Structures are given as structure tokens and as C-alpha cells.
């Protein structure tokens, strides 16, 4: 992945797999919040919601710098 992803959210080196990236974790948390709004009407449906979640995740990673 060429984009900064923040490293791994929950690294566990003992099992040889470090898990999801911090970017994916942030996006999942943002999407969870979006999904909780039953009145939300997303342009392009769920794909639009997923894209917005990653935009929020990228902003959170930028804020950590």
C-alpha cells in the first residue's frame, strides 16, 4: 500500500500476522458511527459511506502527525 496507513492497530508478532492497519481501524470506527444514523442518505449508497469513512480515517492519521 503506497498510502500511509499508520502501521498496525493491534500488532501481535508472535503469530506472524500483525492484523489490520490503523487506517482500516479508524475507517471501521467512522463507518460504525455513520451506520448508526438511520436517517442518513449517502450519495452512492454504501460505497459512498465506505469512501467517506476512509476520508475520515486519512484525516485522523494526518492529525496524529
C-alpha positions as CSV (number, residue, x, y, z in Angstrom):
1,X,0.0,0.0,0.0
2,X,1.5,3.3,-1.1
3,X,-0.6,5.4,1.2
4,X,0.4,6.0,4.8
5,X,-1.7,3.6,6.9
6,X,-0.5,4.3,10.4
7,X,1.0,0.9,11.0
8,X,-0.9,-1.9,12.6
9,X,-3.7,-1.2,15.0
10,X,-3.1,-4.3,17.2
11,X,0.3,-5.8,16.4
12,X,0.9,-9.3,17.6
13,X,4.2,-10.5,16.3
14,X,4.0,-14.0,17.9
15,X,1.6,-15.3,15.4
16,X,3.3,-13.8,12.3
17,X,0.4,-11.7,11.3
18,X,0.1,-8.1,12.6
19,X,-3.6,-7.6,11.8
20,X,-5.5,-4.6,10.4
21,X,-3.9,-1.3,9.8
22,X,-4.6,1.8,12.0
23,X,-6.2,3.3,8.8
24,X,-8.6,0.4,8.5
25,X,-9.4,0.6,12.2
26,X,-10.2,4.3,12.0
27,X,-12.3,3.8,8.9
28,X,-14.2,1.0,10.6
29,X,-14.9,3.2,13.6
30,X,-16.1,6.1,11.4
31,X,-18.3,3.8,9.4
32,X,-19.8,2.4,12.6
33,X,-20.8,5.9,13.5
34,X,-22.2,6.6,10.1
35,X,-24.3,3.4,10.1
36,X,-25.8,4.3,13.5
37,X,-27.6,7.2,11.8
38,X,-30.7,5.5,10.4
39,X,-31.7,8.8,8.7
40,X,-28.5,9.2,6.7
41,X,-28.9,9.1,2.9
42,X,-25.4,8.6,1.4
43,X,-24.7,9.5,-2.2
44,X,-23.7,6.3,-4.0
45,X,-25.1,4.2,-1.1
46,X,-22.8,2.1,0.9
47,X,-19.9,2.7,-1.4
48,X,-20.2,6.4,-0.7
49,X,-20.3,5.7,3.0
50,X,-17.2,3.5,2.8
51,X,-15.3,6.2,0.8
52,X,-16.2,8.8,3.4
53,X,-15.1,6.5,6.2
54,X,-11.6,6.3,4.6
55,X,-11.5,10.1,4.1
56,X,-12.2,10.5,7.8
57,X,-9.5,7.9,8.6
58,X,-7.0,9.7,6.5
59,X,-7.8,13.0,8.3
60,X,-7.3,11.2,11.7
61,X,-3.9,9.9,10.6
62,X,-3.0,13.4,9.4
63,X,-4.0,14.9,12.7
64,X,-1.6,12.5,14.5
65,X,1.5,13.9,12.8
